[in-house]
């Protein structure tokens, strides 16, 4: 596949997403967390609070990732009533997220029960833009942090809020702190946390979003690429998807000539052809399963993987499966619609594979570069391990024939 085709494919599958974040500091002006904010663009607008929250969670957790967004800090996330009542909220990492109850949320027994349960599970509850009013006592009973807009409260109101809330043992967060004088005064009043333009204005973090039907595939690839994964775990992962299991077995039987008998289970396949071989096949097939991959890209992926493996075999390298993996993942950027660096950042790969894919370095990178040179017909760049040109050409032609055969198998199930 040409560079222009790769670029077109990325553009078709990727979209730019943005998340705003504003830092939150403690009394010693140490970073404690970030408030995360949905930021719309002309091509990405939310028509309701629920939609904005859903987009924010998708972008923060999947497309950008909490590690990139907040590092070791905690994420403060504004949540609508619908999300506060949803069981899916428990998917958020409790040690890394603070659940902010918006001031517009309707307070009733159902909401209070949901917040009590989340608190029991170990989540931190914060009340956003809180203002004392009748009927909010139960809400205060569920909270750990109360955020006060210090610009919206007169001095006497602010003092009354601080006295009552600190008397209940709640942590106080001052919002919209704009000057050093404000910060010192609020700290002296007893505020624990601080947020506002004095410290930092909200900044944007952007990323290329992976289409939703790629997310499941990427999660499986992430777990499969971990060298620490064992036979039982991989067998269980693949076994959860009947269609993927059947396709994997069909491909393994078609690809692995010389088996004494056809394999009939993933566990049997692991025993007969090896754990690393199964990893490679499932990584490839999970991408094909998640969405129809363009035929040309699938052929490119198969051919590169097989050619790298054949070059390693011809050169007497013992780790042929690692060469296969390198070729297999060499189109991951095009398949997912993100840069290779972003794609590999989501996986657990050995340093030699990652180096080969990002810089072309090392023996694996040398093999991949040779394959790519044969792919584009660049005779001046073809070479690997002092193999004769005839051997290299034979490996490439064999890989093309093999990839065609396997493509027919994957497309027929």
C-alpha positions, -999 to +999 in steps of 0.1 A: +000+000+000+014+034-010+020+062+015-008+082+000-032+053+004-021+049+040-027+086+046-061+085+030-071+055+051-060+073+083-080+104+074-111+083+067-109+065+100-096+091+124-110+122+138-095+149+160-109+150+195-102+175+223-104+174+261-099+205+282-081+202+316-075+226+344-051+218+372-062+216+409-036+223+436-033+216+473-024+240+501+013+236+493+006+244+456+013+208+446-006+193+417-034+172+430-056+166+400-072+180+368-108+189+361-116+174+326-139+193+303-155+184+270-145+208+243-166+209+211-153+216+176-172+225+144-172+188+136-178+175+171-207+191+191-227+178+220-265+186+220-270+177+257-252+174+290-255+136+288-238+136+253-210+159+265-203+136+294-204+105+272-180+121+248-157+133+275-155+098+291-149+082+257-121+106+247-104+106+282-105+069+288-101+055+253-089+079+227-064+099+248-060+078+279-058+089+315-021+084+318-015+109+290-042+133+304-034+134+341-003+114+348-002+104+384-029+129+394-066+124+397-094+133+372-123+154+383-152+146+360-185+165+358-213+140+357-250+144+348-277+126+367-281+099+341-244+089+345-245+091+383-273+066+383-257+043+357-239+011+367-214+018+340-199+045+362-182+017+381-159+012+351-140+043+361-109+037+381-119+046+417-084+055+428-080+079+399-113+097+395-134+122+415-171+121+406-184+157+404-221+162+410-232+191+389-252+218+407-281+213+382-286+177+391-320+169+407-315+157+442-338+129+454-336+096+472-326+077+441-296+100+435-286+099+472-287+061+472-265+059+441-239+083+456-238+064+489-231+032+469-203+048+449-188+062+481-190+028+497-172+014+467-143+038+473-151+066+449-145+103+459-176+124+456-174+162+449-202+187+448-197+212+420-205+250+424-223+242+457-245+268+473-263+261+506-300+257+502-328+237+519-330+200+511-293+195+504-283+180+538-285+144+524-262+154+495-236+168+519-237+134+538-225+116+507-197+141+497-160+143+504-152+175+486-173+206+481-163+231+454-172+267+460-173+294+433-155+321+453-164+348+427-202+341+431-203+343+469-202+375+489-177+376+518-203+369+544-218+340+524-184+326+518-176+326+556-209+310+564-203+282+538-167+276+551-179+274+587-207+250+581-189+227+556-157+225+576-177+217+606-190+186+588-154+175+581-156+182+543-126+192+521-131+226+505-121+234+469-120+271+459-129+276+422-120+307+402-090+318+422-076+347+401-049+364+423-022+355+447-040+376+474-071+355+469-052+323+472-036+333+505-068+346+519-087+314+510-060+292+523-061+311+556-099+306+557-094+268+556-097+258+519-078+227+511-077+227+473-075+255+447-084+260+410-084+291+388-066+314+364-041+323+391-027+288+388-034+280+352-060+285+325-076+253+310-055+238+283-065+215+255-052+179+249-058+166+215-056+131+200-067+111+170-097+090+180-099+054+172-133+043+158-154+025+184-154-008+165-116-007+168-116-003+205-125-039+213-099-051+188-072-029+204-080-041+238-076-078+227-044-069+209-031-051+240-037-081+262-024-106+236+008-086+230+017-089+267+046-114+270+033-123+305+000-136+292-003-174+297-020-203+280-051-202+302-056-165+298-052-165+260-074-196+256-101-179+277-098-146+259-103-161+224-129-186+237-152-158+247-158-149+210-171-180+191-167-164+157-131-154+164-123-189+178-136-206+147-118-183+123-086-187+142-087-224+141-095-224+104-066-201+096-042-221+118-051-253+101-047-237+067-015-219+075+004-244+095+011-272+070+026-304+085+003-307+115-003-344+123-040-337+126-063-306+124-065-286+156-100-284+171-095-260+201-074-230+210-057-248+238-048-276+215-035-251+189-013-235+216+002-268+225+008-279+189+020-246+172+031-226+202+018-197+223+036-170+202+021-183+170-014-181+184-008-146+197+001-135+162-030-151+146-054-137+171-039-102+169-044-103+131-079-118+132-092-095+159-085-066+136-102-083+107-132-092+129-137-057+143-144-042+110-139-051+073-103-042+066-097-031+030-085-061+011-053-044+000-043-035+036-051-071+047-029-085+020-001-061+028-003-071+065-002-108+058+025-105+032+048-084+054+044-108+084+051-139+063+080-123+044+097-112+076+093-147+090+107-163+058+137-140+059+144-149+095+141-186+085+165-182+056+190-164+077+188-190+104+173-168+131+157-187+159+130-162+167+109-164+136+077-157+154+090-123+165+098-114+129+063-124+120+049-102+148+070-072+135+056-076+100+021-081+114+021-049+134+038-028+107+004-016+094-012-010+128-011+028+123-031+025+091-055+000+105-063+020+136-060+054+120-034+069+143+004+074+143+026+044+149+038+059+181+003+064+194-007+028+184+023+012+201+018+033+232-013+012+238+005-022+236+030-042+257+058-049+233+094-058+236+118-030+230+133-046+198+099-048+181+089-013+191+123+000+178+119-018+145+084-003+140+092+032+149+128+037+137+136+007+116+165-002+139+179-036+148+177-069+130+139-068+131+139-033+115+164-045+089+141-073+079+110-051+078+128-024+057+139-051+033+103-063+029+090-028+025+117-022-002+106-053-021+069-042-017+076-009-034+102-023-059+131-003-046+159-026-056+186-004-042+173-008-007+167-046-008+190-065+015+190-086+047+216-106+066+238-110+035+212-132+018+214-136-020+189-115-039+174-147-053+166-159-018+151-125-009+129-126-040+118-162-033+108-152+002+087-123-011+070-143-038+063-170-013+048-145+011+026-130-016+012-165-025+007-174+012-011-141+020-035-146-010-044-181+003-049-169+038-069-139+027-094-162+010-097-182+043-103-151+064-128-136+040-148-168+036-158-172+073 
